[in-house]
Amino acid sequence: MTTLIPAADLTKRPVVTLGGEAVAQVKDTVFDAAGGQITGFTLAGRGLLSGPLKQGLPWPGVHALGPDAVMILSEEVLRARDAVVDRGEADTGQVRGARVLSDAGLELGTVVDAVVEGGTSGRVAGFEVATTEAMGRHERRAFLPAHGRLAMTGDTLVIPAGLAGQAVDDLDELTAAWDRLRTAGETGFRKGDAR
């Protein structure tokens, strides 16, 4: 069974080398919204009074995204923070706070958080959405699996109209849906859809 993690839960998660040394903590998750992938993390120092670090962690430097820590081989995988943020956010919108529209033009809600697959893929598995009446769940939270022809344009996530009917109420249901879709090979964003 796949482990799915809300991106907000990654904040303050320790970044640890395979040798067991805690080198930083996650400050924020950087996404390539159009590609449906984590591209890296901005980092903060460890401890209460530590501030942001000048280094970031690009996704290729992640050895594993686990339930309690982000594992890296060594500190050598860290890069300049600006390189991690620029690459991940250039020509893409912010995922959190994005409007969710169906490809039929119906406003379905607002993205509260992205849900990512643990392990080594870095894929966005779904979204937690504050819904509108159009989803029949006015002012509720629902989880939408990330499959079909999804696109991110500016501050708007566009999803297939039928996806709204596949909304589930909790993370466990999203995990089951993601596992079924992944097995069927229907997961993820399609490159080039965000135009």
C-alpha positions as CSV (number, residue, x, y, z in Angstrom):
1,M,0.0,0.0,0.0
2,T,1.3,3.4,-0.9
3,T,2.0,6.1,1.7
4,L,0.4,9.5,0.9
5,I,1.5,12.6,2.7
6,P,-0.2,16.0,2.8
7,A,2.5,18.5,1.7
8,A,1.7,20.7,4.7
9,D,2.8,17.7,6.9
10,L,6.3,17.9,5.4
11,T,6.9,21.3,7.0
12,K,9.4,21.0,9.8
13,R,10.2,17.4,8.9
14,P,13.9,16.7,9.6
15,V,16.3,16.3,6.6
16,V,18.6,13.4,7.7
17,T,21.6,11.9,6.0
18,L,21.9,8.1,5.7
19,G,24.6,8.4,8.3
20,G,22.0,9.7,10.8
21,E,23.0,13.3,10.9
22,A,20.1,15.8,11.0
23,V,21.3,18.6,8.7
24,A,18.1,20.8,8.3
25,Q,14.4,20.7,8.4
26,V,11.9,21.3,5.6
27,K,10.6,24.9,5.5
28,D,8.3,24.5,2.4
29,T,7.7,22.1,-0.5
30,V,8.3,23.4,-4.0
31,F,6.2,22.0,-6.8
32,D,6.3,21.9,-10.6
33,A,2.5,22.3,-10.6
34,A,2.2,21.7,-14.4
35,G,4.2,18.5,-14.1
36,G,2.6,17.2,-10.9
37,Q,5.9,16.6,-9.1
38,I,7.8,17.9,-6.1
39,T,10.9,19.6,-7.4
40,G,12.5,20.2,-4.0
41,F,12.3,21.8,-0.6
42,T,13.3,25.1,0.9
43,L,15.1,24.4,4.2
44,A,15.5,25.9,7.7
45,G,18.0,25.2,10.4
46,R,17.2,22.8,13.2
47,G,15.9,24.2,16.5
48,L,13.6,26.9,17.7
49,L,15.6,30.0,16.8
50,S,16.9,28.7,13.5
51,G,16.0,30.7,10.4
52,P,15.8,29.9,6.7
53,L,18.9,28.3,5.1
54,K,20.6,29.6,2.0
55,Q,20.6,26.1,0.7
56,G,17.6,24.1,-0.6
57,L,17.1,20.4,-1.4
58,P,16.4,19.6,-5.1
59,W,14.2,16.5,-5.5
60,P,17.0,14.5,-7.3
61,G,18.9,14.8,-4.0
62,V,16.2,13.0,-2.0
63,H,17.0,9.4,-1.2
64,A,13.5,8.7,0.3
65,L,10.5,10.6,1.6
66,G,9.5,8.7,4.7
67,P,6.9,9.0,7.4
68,D,9.2,10.8,9.8
69,A,12.1,12.3,7.8
70,V,13.4,13.3,4.4
71,M,16.5,11.1,3.7
72,I,19.5,12.3,1.7
73,L,22.8,10.6,1.0
74,S,24.9,13.5,2.3
75,E,24.9,17.3,2.6
76,E,26.6,17.4,-0.8
77,V,23.1,17.1,-2.5
78,L,22.1,20.5,-1.2
79,R,22.1,23.4,-3.6
80,A,21.6,27.2,-3.5
81,R,18.0,27.9,-2.4
82,D,17.3,30.2,-5.3
83,A,18.1,27.4,-7.8
84,V,15.6,25.1,-6.1
85,V,12.8,27.7,-6.0
86,D,13.4,29.2,-9.4
87,R,13.4,25.8,-11.2
88,G,10.3,24.6,-9.4
89,E,8.1,27.7,-9.7
90,A,9.2,29.2,-13.0
91,D,6.2,29.5,-15.3
92,T,3.9,27.6,-12.9
93,G,1.3,28.7,-10.4
94,Q,1.2,28.2,-6.7
95,V,-0.6,24.9,-5.9
96,R,-2.0,25.9,-2.5
97,G,-4.8,28.5,-3.0
98,A,-5.3,27.7,-6.6
99,R,-8.9,27.7,-8.0
100,V,-10.1,24.3,-9.2
101,L,-12.1,24.4,-12.4
102,S,-13.5,21.5,-14.4
103,D,-12.6,21.4,-18.1
104,A,-16.3,22.2,-18.6
105,G,-15.8,25.6,-16.9
106,L,-17.4,24.8,-13.5
107,E,-15.7,26.2,-10.4
108,L,-15.3,23.3,-8.0
109,G,-13.3,24.9,-5.1
110,T,-9.9,25.9,-3.9
111,V,-6.8,23.8,-3.3
112,V,-6.0,23.6,0.4
113,D,-3.0,21.3,0.0
114,A,-1.4,18.9,-2.4
115,V,-1.0,15.2,-1.3
116,V,2.2,13.6,-2.4
117,E,3.4,10.0,-2.7
118,G,6.0,8.9,-0.2
119,G,9.1,7.0,-1.2
120,T,11.1,8.2,-4.2
121,S,8.6,9.3,-6.8
122,G,7.8,12.8,-5.7
123,R,4.5,12.6,-7.5
124,V,1.4,14.5,-6.6
125,A,-1.3,11.9,-5.8
126,G,-4.2,14.2,-5.2
127,F,-5.4,17.4,-3.7
128,E,-7.3,18.5,-0.6
129,V,-10.0,20.9,-1.8
130,A,-12.3,23.3,-0.1
131,T,-15.3,22.6,-2.2
132,T,-18.2,24.7,-3.7
133,E,-21.8,23.8,-4.2
134,A,-20.9,22.6,-7.7
135,M,-19.3,19.5,-6.1
136,G,-22.4,18.9,-3.9
137,R,-20.2,19.4,-0.8
138,H,-20.4,23.2,-0.2
139,E,-17.9,24.5,2.3
140,R,-16.5,21.0,3.0
141,R,-13.1,19.4,2.5
142,A,-12.7,16.7,0.0
143,F,-9.8,14.8,-1.6
144,L,-9.5,14.5,-5.4
145,P,-7.2,11.9,-6.9
146,A,-4.7,13.3,-9.4
147,H,-5.4,11.4,-12.6
148,G,-6.7,12.1,-16.1
149,R,-5.8,15.2,-18.0
150,L,-4.9,17.7,-15.2
151,A,-3.4,21.0,-16.1
152,M,-2.1,23.9,-14.0
153,T,-2.4,27.3,-15.7
154,G,-1.4,30.4,-13.6
155,D,-3.4,30.1,-10.4
156,T,-6.0,27.6,-11.7
157,L,-6.0,23.8,-11.6
158,V,-8.1,22.4,-14.4
159,I,-9.4,18.9,-14.0
160,P,-11.7,16.6,-16.1
161,A,-15.3,17.2,-15.3
162,G,-15.8,13.6,-14.3
163,L,-13.1,13.8,-11.6
164,A,-15.4,15.9,-9.3
165,G,-17.5,12.8,-8.9
166,Q,-14.5,10.8,-7.7
167,A,-13.9,13.0,-4.6
168,V,-13.4,11.1,-1.4
169,D,-13.7,12.2,2.2
170,D,-10.4,11.2,3.8
171,L,-6.8,10.4,3.1
172,D,-7.3,6.6,3.5
173,E,-9.9,6.6,0.7
174,L,-7.6,8.7,-1.4
175,T,-4.8,6.2,-0.8
176,A,-7.0,3.3,-2.0
177,A,-8.1,5.3,-5.1
178,W,-4.5,6.2,-5.9
179,D,-3.3,2.6,-5.6
180,R,-6.1,1.5,-8.0
181,L,-5.3,4.3,-10.5
182,R,-1.6,3.7,-10.3
183,T,-2.1,0.0,-11.0
184,A,-4.2,0.9,-14.0
185,G,-1.5,3.3,-15.2
186,E,-3.9,6.4,-15.1
187,T,-2.1,8.6,-12.6
188,G,-0.5,12.0,-12.9
189,F,-0.4,15.1,-15.0
190,R,0.3,15.2,-18.6
191,K,3.3,17.3,-19.7
192,G,2.4,20.2,-22.0
193,D,-1.2,20.5,-20.8
194,A,-0.6,23.8,-19.0
195,R,-0.9,26.3,-21.8
